[in-house]
């Protein structure tokens, strides 16, 4: 298993300093309870990987964009998708940009530096890449985990794109990473798609599977349903029928595309999520959910978060989600699991809650209270609210005046 530990992206048009850093390792002290309870996955004596990452912020602070960037990085460098599979993100980048990613496997840390440009045709292409490796020894300091010094023992430059043999270059596309050589070797060429995302499913009430749906998942969301059976699995979705059996033994057959007329949006989205959770926990992958609160009750969200912060998550799967609601953040056990998205002028800024709070990071304060206090600049100010109220009063007064004037004519 290869784990991504950190991603740095430079050359982002809409981000503060044109850069964003996304960490998946712990920053604060880790207790044995954190490890036993599954809040973190200890993948090395020096490395504790976070099993849950939350992005919180008000509207228009770039949360969805950040989720798409995370998916892009994991998909390109671990699932070995191509750069141009993500052309929908082209507007986020300047003409040249850069990834610096850190990966871990079997006592070895890999640093992958990748320079990318937009070509004349608007496509993405790697212009240079370098892979460094570092053996992790017990004598290393955790604070120096991401520091590389090639003069030290166990550290070396492994591969450089511009120095590849011509026979390798002949088979390497401009939009494919050279890190694929490392991934394929570690995975014995059994590369799999380890990213499942619900980013574009926020407002879609459609069942996304044609496999057998476990009755346990169905009854969790709607106890009145005994089973949901997909008929004609090989047919296109628009021609697929579904049989729904209810508790009173009555059954109906309906087109798959009309299922939302009989099941709530929360039930459909919940079933989709549980199927995705099962896949993610099995392969130790990454599940990315935008606006986790959409259609789901607070208690269900808590249960989903606990599935990843639990001994059930023995393969070190990672849940990454965004939310508008500060109270959901109280369900996340550590502040270094939380990123707060804000805007400075027109530029997006992403900071770990633990970094922003510093010495004020205390367990006796609810995370939601800190967020709502305005300390992290992620909520509308009282001045903004006063302006809204003033506008509403003005608009209502004008309407009342017009109505009174109309009545007197």
N, C-alpha and C positions, 0 to 999 in steps of 0.2 A: 504494500500500500504506500502510495506517495501522498504526502500531505503538503498543501500550500500553507505557508506560515505568514507570509507578508506579501503585499503587492503595492508597489509605488508606480503611479502613472504621472508622467510629466507631459505638458503640451495640451492641457484641457482648457478650451476657450472660456468656459463658464465657471471655472473654479478659482477660488482665491489662490494667488501665486501660481495659477495654471497647473496645480498639482494636487493629488490626493494620495493619502497613505491609508491602507486598510490592513489592520493586524488581526490575525486569528490566534495569537498566543496571549497568554496571561501577562499582565503588567504588574498587578498587585501580588502580594504574598498568597501562596496556595496552601490550604490546610489539608490534612489527610481526609477530613470530612468532605471537602470539595471533590477529591478524587474518588472516594468511596461512593458518594452520592451521584457521581456522574456529571457534575457541573463542568469538569474539565477531563480531558483524556491525556494521561501521562504517556507520551510517546518516547520520551527519553528522560534521563535524570535531570537534564537541563531544560526540557521543553514540555510545557503543559498547554495543550491545545484547547481553545474554547469550543464548547459544543453548541453554544447558542450565541448569535450576534443579533442585536436589535438596533434599528435605525429609527430615531424618533425626531419629529419636527413638525412645524405647522405647514400649511399649504405652500406650494411653490418653493420649497427649499432643496429640491434636487434628490429626494429620497429614491424615487423610481429610477432616475438616471444612474444613481450610484449602484443600485441593484443590477441594472443592465451591464454596467462596467464590470462588476464582480463576476457576473455570469460569463461575460466575454473572456476575461482572463482565465478562469478555470476551464472553460470550454476549449480555448486555443492551446493552453499549455499542458492540460492533463487529459482532456478528451480528444485532443488533436484535431479540433475543427480548424478551419482556415480563417484568416483575418477577414476575408471578404464575405464570410457568412454573417458578418456584423456591420454591413454597409449602412444599416439603419442608424448607426451611431456616428456616422461620418461628420455630422455637424458639430459633434462634441469636441472634435480634435482640430488642432492647427495643422498646417501642411506637413510638419514633421513632429513626431512625438516619440515617447520612449517609455518602455516598461522595464522595471527592475523587480523581479520576482524571486522569492526564496522558497525552496521546497526541501522536504526532509524524507529520507528513507534509509533505514538500516544503518544508523550511526553516521550518516553522511548528509551534510547540508549542501544544497546546490543554489548558487546565485546565477540567475539568467538575466543578462542585460540585452535588451532588444530595441534597436532603433527602427522606426517605421516612417514611411513617407506616403503622401497621397500622390499617385501618378497623374500624368496628364489626362488619363481617361477617367480619373476619379476613384480608381481602385486603391486599395492598401497594398504595400509591398515592404517586406523587411529589407533594410539596406545593410544592416550589420547586426550580428548577435555574437555574444560571448558567454560561454558557460564556465563557471568556476565551481570547484568542489572543495569541501573542507570536512575532514574527519572530526567528529565530536568526541572529545576526551573528557573524563571526569574532572580534569584540572581546569577546564574552561570556565570562565565566568558567564553567568546568565546575561549580564549587562552587555557583554561583548559578542553575543550570539551572532548578530548580523554583520560583524566586522570581519573583513577578509584582509590577510597579509600573506602574500605568496612567498615571503621569505621564511615563514614559520612552518613547522612540521605538519604534514598532512593536508596542506593547502596547495592547490594547483589550478592552472588554466586547463580546462578539459577539452574545449572545442571552440573554434572561431569560424563563423560563417564564411568569411572571406578567404579562409585558409583551407576550406574543404577540398578534398581531391575532386578532380573534374568528373569522375564517374559518379560521385555522390551528388554533386551539383546538378547533374543531368536529370536526376530523379526527384529533385527538391524544387517545389514550386515557390515562387516569390512570396506567397502569402501563407506558407507553412513554416512553423518554427523548427529550428534544428534540435530543440529539446526533445523532439519526437524520438531521436535516437536513444536517449537516456530512458524515456518512458517505455518504449517498446522493449528495451532490454530488461528492465525491471519487471515489467508485466508479461514477459514472455510472449510478446505480440498480441496479448489478449486485452487490447485497449477497449474500454467501455465508456459509454456516456454516463458520467457520474453526477451530472447536474440536472436537476428537475426544477423547473421554474413555474410559478403560478403568477408571474408578473402580468401577463396579458389575459389572465382568466378572471380578473377582479370582478368584471361585470357580465360574465358569460355564464348562463345557467344551462350548461350542457354536460352530459355525462361523457367523460373523456376515455373510457375504457370499454372494450368489448369482451374482456375476460370475465370469468365468474366473479361475482361480487360477494365477498364473505358476508354471511348473514349477521355476524357480530357488528360489522360496520354499519349495516343498514339499521339495525335495531337501536344502535347508540343514538342515531339522529331522529328516527321515527319508529317507535315501538309498535305502531299500528300496521307496519308492513312486515310480512313474513319473508318475502323474497323478491328479488328483481332478476329476471333472466333475459339475457340478450338472445334474440332469435336472429337467424340468418346473419351470422357473424361475418361472413365473407362479403356481404353486400356493402355498397357505399353507405356512409352514415345517413344520408338523406333517404335511403331505402331500407334502413334497418328498423326492425320492430322490437319492442320490449314487452315482456309479460310481467306485470306487477301483481303479486298475490298479497291480499290483505289478511288481517288477523281473523276475520270472520269467514275465511275461505273463499271469498269472492275474488275473482281475478279479471284483469282487463289487459287487452293487448293494444298498444298505441305505438305510433312511430317514435323513434328515439328523439327526433327533433321536437316532438310535442310533449316530452316527459315533464317539462317544467310546468305544464298545465295541471299536473297531478301530484307532483312533489314540490316541496318548498325549495327556494333557491339555496337556503341554508343546508338542507339535506343533500342536494346535488353537489354543492361545493364541498360539503363535509366528506361525502363518500369519495370524491376525487382526491381530496387531501389525504385521507387515511390510506388510500391505495398508493399514493406517492410517498407517504411516510414509510410504509412497509418496504417499498423498493429502496428508499434511501438508507434505512437502517440496515437492510441486508447487505448493501455494497459499500457502506461507509462513505456515502457520497454527500452531496450538498443539496438541500431543499431551500429554494428561494421563494418567499411569499411576499407579495406587495399588499399593503393594507390588510394585515391579518384579521382585523376586526370586522371586515366586510362579511355580512350574513351570518357571523358566528357569535354565539353567546360567550360572555366573559369566562364562564367556567370551562367551556370547550377549549378556548384559547389557552387557559392555564394547563389543561390536560395535555395539549399538543406540546407546549414548552417542556412539560415534565417528561414527555416521552424521550426527549433528547438529553435532558439533565437527569438521567436515570441509568441504573445498571442494565436496563434493556438495550441501551446504546453501546453495546460492547465493541462495535467496529469503529467507533469514533466518528459517526455521521455528524453533520453540521446543519443546524437550522439557522437561516439568515432571513430576517423579516423586517418590514417597515410598519410603522403605525403612526397615527395622528394622536392617539390617546395616551396621555401620560400615565394613567392608572395601570395600563397593561405593563408598563416598565417595572412596576412593583413586583411583577411575577418573575422578573429576571434576577437571579441571585447575586450578580456581581456588577459593579459599575464599569469595570473594564470590558464588559460584554456589550456596553451601550454606546452607540455613536449618536451625537446630537447634531442635527443638520440645521444650519442657520444661513442667513444671507447677510453679507457685508456689501452694501450698495446693491449691485446686480450680480455679485459673485457668490457662488456656493462655498460654504465652509463646513467641513466635517471634522469634529473633534470627539475623542473619547470622553465620556462623562467623568471618568476617574482623573484624567489629565486636567480638565477644566476646574474641577473641585479642589484638587491638590490636597492640602492639609485639612480642608473642610469636608473631605470625603469620610463620612461617619455612618455606621450601621444604625444609629438611633434615629436617623431621619429617613422618612419615606422618600424614595426617588421621585415620585410624582409631585410631592410638595416642593422639592427643589426645582423641578422643571416649571411648575406653575408660579413659582415665586418671581420668575423673570430673571433669576441669577444667570441663566444660561442663554438669555436672549433668543429663546425659541418660540415665544408666545407673543401675540399682539399686545401692545402696551395699553395702559389705561387711557392715554391720550388718544390712541387710535379708536378706542371704544367710545370716547366722548364725541369724536367727530362723527362716528356712525349714528349715535343717538341724536345728535344735532341735525344731521341730514334727514333722519326718519321723522323727527318732529316737524321740520320744515315742509317735508313732502306731505305729511298727514294734514298739516294746517292748510296747505294750498288746496288739497282735495276737498277738505271740509268747506273752505271758502267758496270754491267753485260750485259745490253742491247746494250751499245756501243761496248763492246768487242765482243758480238755475231754478230753485224752488220759488223765488220771488217774482220771476218773470211771468 
